[in-house]
Amino acid sequence: MALNVKRPERLVDVCLDGSLMAEWEATDKEYRSARAELLAAPDKRMNDPRAKRVDELLAKARELSKQARAETVTFRLRALPRSAWDELVTAHPARSKEKDGGFPFNITTITDAAMSTEGTIVSVERPDGAVEPFAWDDWEAFAEGLSSAQHEDFYVAVIGLNAGANEVPFLPESAQTTDSDKS
């Protein structure tokens, strides 16, 4: 009997405009302050100008979230064949147990090596469904512009795909599902 294996895949989102997060955080902070002030006010009239300000800030936060979603691309990554991963592990030996968390490879360098290996990047998709051209050999230049936190998202996905535990992502048959008959 011949079985075909489709290697596991994971998604990693990257917002291409990182400044939107700072704008959203500032707006959210101002919104929370204005809302707290409004809720603490002894006079709860509907025409309170503070209520209008709260609504304006909420609308601005929603608009910034919408803009961030429009600037977010989704990388679909696929695990490497075991032989290719083993070659990377050999080429990137662990530095120490403390630095590499007990993994048998250098966790700092193996992610970029895996991402620069043909087959890891399956696709890059925009929120509208358009697939962006992105070749595996474009990774190094792209990665240079990522923050450490953004790069860590790829690190987690690559390590999880190639060296993590594989779990079947299905609900048990006895899991309760949403009743679509309710109105």
Beta strands, then each sheet from edge to edge (+ up, - down):
strand 1: 9-15
strand 2: 72-78
strand 3: 121-125
strand 4: 131-132
sheet 1: 1+ 2- 3+ 4-
end
